[in-house]
């Protein structure tokens, strides 16, 4: 049995977007645009940078208002299952962790090798050299795929790990091997 | 001197005589033809795989294609031909698991399960697949013919009669129509549109300071198309599907029934019986598809309901009713949902307004490669010099007919062999799709920032689906936001800074009244339950 997060999601959604629209109209847009709704340039009036976001905020305001007024008493508001939201939050956190691992695994490995062998290698110079260029992608990507499968199935399985490794190998074969000009993550940043 | 026929011929030649890949018996095969074929076959595969669909395949292939073909105008037809192939293939592929396993491969194939699966249970799976294929290709071909005839005329009308204020009002009308029509709730459509516009305006503007950037470097560059569109459309959908899989993880997976495919053929008598259903559904689907934002699911529902009414009046007593394995039910549904795809390109090619996700990806491809800006300016039949954009447009039409030819010839055979795809477990497939999409975005933009943006937009997309807010108005508003602002600025300047430029002109005023009326009327309608 699903446990709803809110009793009436339409009212809550309408309220949230109305508040967001008001925040945009009275705080964010005026404080974060250099020109107003209209501006005078060399004695000519032109549309300012604040006008377009104001129109966007009005869409939100009208939408939020209509949602509260006309659909607030809907018999079938969307039910939000708190457990599902928590599950997606866990998936999201795991993906963030995977990409952090992807970002730092390569440079960290180079530092470890430097410390052990007394080399003076730089990851930046190795980012297009195998196997260094694949290290972060393989580790982070495997964690992303295997972790997502495991979270979804509620258990870790060897099958999840094999699928992840095969998928990563296939992605390297698709994106990296045939193209000299493509860089797998995170090598474009380093 | 260039005439209309010369442009059409140049478009055909651009597809058939483009860069040659190889030759068969001395006959050169252009790379564009091969790309249409590959896209078409891939489309059938992803359409037949529940959890995947055309947009996923388009999202993943686009950066690879751009890497292969580069950023030159020569890349436009092979890349867009591939995407068109996917669009066509996915449309027929969706019917395969719907008929064989009672699981629609694509959302619009849901109605196909109603008669397709009962037919399969009775041992007529092959006939059901043949009916679906025949109806789908017929509807699709009809829709493409309408596209080729209508899009240039509509574009010429727009260029001839609409000035800047009217074009601004037309964009507003399109946005409000999409907000009202998509998802069944005008209020939620407005919210989705507002969010799309807001994101489009971050970090942009005419002033030196990038507005709404909060002084941050990341936001001051603006949000690029890839992370926002793919995040909301693909990653959001993956999160939502994964949550569904997780919720039902304890339920023993439903055994996939072994269906005897059978060997029934589609006789001439069957085709004669189906044609009235296919014809009506094709017309309905094309009309629905020509309106931006209205999806093929609605067309399928209308086509099926119309077919059901006709069948109740005319069917013999020994013929199965709709919902009990009537082949007319499959034909009515498949013709309707397939005829949406061609017509959906009418607003994008003639007005530059994307009406569905496939059109969004065509715009994304055109935007990434450059040299082709879908919209009314494409259809300028210049006589003194060749308009290359018009040649590309006719090249795209040719690509659609090539894909249709493939569909008529090899589509059915390939489609019927795709039953195995429904057995791929979603919980294994979706995480791979997720990383594949993120990798595809990264290799195109090579900044880790885009991964964070895409994941954030993925959360937004998930939240929208959770609250039954359709993400399509968001995507369309995001694409049109910059164009809307630029046109409004030009119109304001051109009318001597007239603040009422949207109301002083009769056509613009009519569009504005219609925009408000559509929202008003849609709000009074009882919202659809999700």
Contacts between the chains, C-beta under 8 A, distances in Angstrom:
chain1	res1	chain2	res2	distance
A	9	B	467	6.1
A	13	B	188	7.8
A	13	B	191	7.6
A	13	B	467	5.2
A	13	B	469	7.7
A	14	B	187	7.2
A	17	B	191	5.2
A	17	B	194	7.6
A	21	B	194	7.5
A	24	B	198	7.3
A	28	B	212	6.6
A	29	B	211	7.9
A	29	B	212	7.2
A	32	B	211	6.2
A	32	B	212	5.1
A	32	B	213	7.1
A	32	B	214	6.1
A	33	B	205	7.1
A	33	B	207	7.4
A	33	B	209	7.6
A	33	B	211	4.3
A	33	B	212	6.9
A	34	B	207	4.6
A	34	B	208	7.1
A	34	B	209	4.2
A	34	B	211	7.2
A	35	B	205	7.8
A	35	B	206	7.6
A	35	B	207	5.1
A	44	B	493	7.9
A	44	B	497	6.7
A	45	B	497	4.0
A	46	B	206	7.8
A	46	B	489	7.1
A	46	B	492	7.0
A	46	B	493	6.6
A	46	B	497	7.2
A	47	B	485	7.8
A	47	B	488	6.4
A	47	B	489	4.9
A	47	B	492	5.1
A	48	B	207	7.9
A	49	B	205	3.7
A	49	B	206	6.2
A	49	B	207	4.8
A	49	B	209	8.0
A	49	B	211	4.6
A	50	B	211	7.2
A	51	B	488	8.0
A	52	B	197	7.3
A	52	B	201	4.9
A	52	B	205	7.6
A	52	B	481	7.3
A	52	B	484	7.5
A	52	B	485	4.4
A	52	B	488	7.7
A	53	B	197	7.8
A	53	B	198	6.2
A	53	B	201	4.7
A	53	B	211	6.7
A	53	B	212	6.0
A	55	B	197	6.7
A	56	B	194	5.1
A	56	B	195	7.8
A	56	B	197	3.7
A	56	B	198	4.1
A	56	B	200	8.0
A	56	B	201	6.1
A	56	B	481	7.7
A	57	B	194	7.0
A	57	B	198	7.2
A	58	B	194	7.6
A	59	B	179	7.6
A	59	B	190	5.2
A	59	B	191	7.4
A	59	B	193	5.3
A	59	B	194	3.1
A	59	B	197	6.3
A	60	B	190	7.5
A	60	B	191	5.9
A	60	B	194	3.8
A	60	B	195	7.0
A	60	B	198	7.3
A	61	B	194	8.0
A	62	B	190	5.6
A	62	B	519	7.7
A	63	B	179	7.8
A	63	B	187	5.0
A	63	B	188	6.8
A	63	B	189	7.4
A	63	B	190	3.2
A	63	B	191	3.7
A	63	B	192	7.9
A	63	B	193	7.7
A	63	B	194	5.9
A	64	B	187	7.6
A	64	B	191	6.5
A	65	B	187	7.9
A	66	B	186	6.7
A	66	B	187	3.7
A	66	B	190	6.9
A	66	B	523	5.4
A	67	B	185	7.5
A	67	B	187	3.9
A	67	B	188	6.6
A	67	B	191	7.0
A	70	B	187	6.5
A	70	B	523	5.6
A	70	B	524	7.9
A	71	B	185	6.4
A	71	B	187	5.9
A	71	B	527	5.4
A	74	B	527	6.1
A	74	B	529	7.7
A	75	B	529	7.5
A	76	B	529	3.6
A	76	B	530	7.4
A	78	B	466	6.7
A	78	B	467	5.6
A	78	B	468	4.2
A	78	B	530	5.7
A	80	B	466	5.7
A	80	B	467	7.5
A	81	B	243	8.0
A	81	B	247	7.1
A	83	B	247	7.6
A	84	B	243	4.3
A	84	B	246	7.2
A	84	B	247	6.0
A	84	B	466	7.9
A	85	B	466	7.3
A	87	B	242	7.7
A	87	B	243	5.6
A	87	B	246	5.1
A	87	B	247	8.0
A	88	B	239	5.1
A	88	B	242	7.3
A	88	B	243	5.4
A	88	B	459	7.6
A	88	B	462	5.8
A	91	B	239	6.7
A	91	B	242	6.2
A	92	B	239	7.7
A	92	B	455	6.7
A	92	B	459	6.3
A	95	B	434	7.7
A	95	B	455	6.1
A	96	B	455	7.2
A	99	B	448	7.1
A	99	B	451	5.7
A	99	B	452	7.8
A	103	B	448	6.2
A	141	B	435	5.6
A	141	B	439	7.8
A	144	B	431	7.0
A	144	B	434	7.3
A	144	B	435	5.3
A	145	B	431	4.5
A	145	B	432	6.0
A	145	B	434	7.9
A	145	B	435	5.6
A	148	B	242	6.9
A	148	B	430	7.5
A	148	B	431	3.7
A	148	B	434	6.7
A	149	B	427	6.0
A	149	B	428	6.0
A	149	B	431	5.3
A	151	B	246	7.2
A	152	B	242	5.4
A	152	B	245	5.3
A	152	B	246	4.9
A	152	B	249	6.8
A	152	B	427	4.6
A	152	B	430	7.8
A	152	B	431	7.6
A	153	B	249	6.0
A	153	B	427	5.9
A	154	B	246	7.4
A	154	B	249	5.3
A	154	B	250	8.0
A	159	B	428	7.7
A	160	B	428	7.6
A	163	B	428	5.2
A	163	B	432	7.1
A	164	B	431	7.7
A	167	B	432	4.4
A	167	B	435	7.0
A	167	B	436	7.7
A	168	B	435	7.9
A	171	B	435	7.0
A	171	B	436	6.3
A	171	B	439	5.7
A	174	B	64	6.6
A	175	B	64	7.0
A	175	B	439	6.1
A	175	B	440	7.7
A	175	B	443	5.4
A	179	B	67	5.1
A	179	B	68	7.7
A	181	B	67	6.5
A	182	B	67	5.4
A	182	B	443	4.7
A	183	B	443	6.7
A	183	B	446	5.6
A	184	B	439	6.8
A	184	B	442	7.5
A	184	B	443	6.9
A	185	B	438	7.6
A	185	B	439	6.5
A	185	B	442	4.3
A	185	B	443	7.9
A	185	B	448	6.6
A	185	B	451	6.7
A	186	B	448	5.5
A	187	B	446	8.0
A	188	B	442	6.9
A	188	B	443	8.0
A	188	B	445	8.0
A	188	B	446	2.8
A	188	B	447	6.5
A	188	B	448	7.8
A	189	B	446	7.3
A	189	B	447	6.3
A	189	B	448	4.8
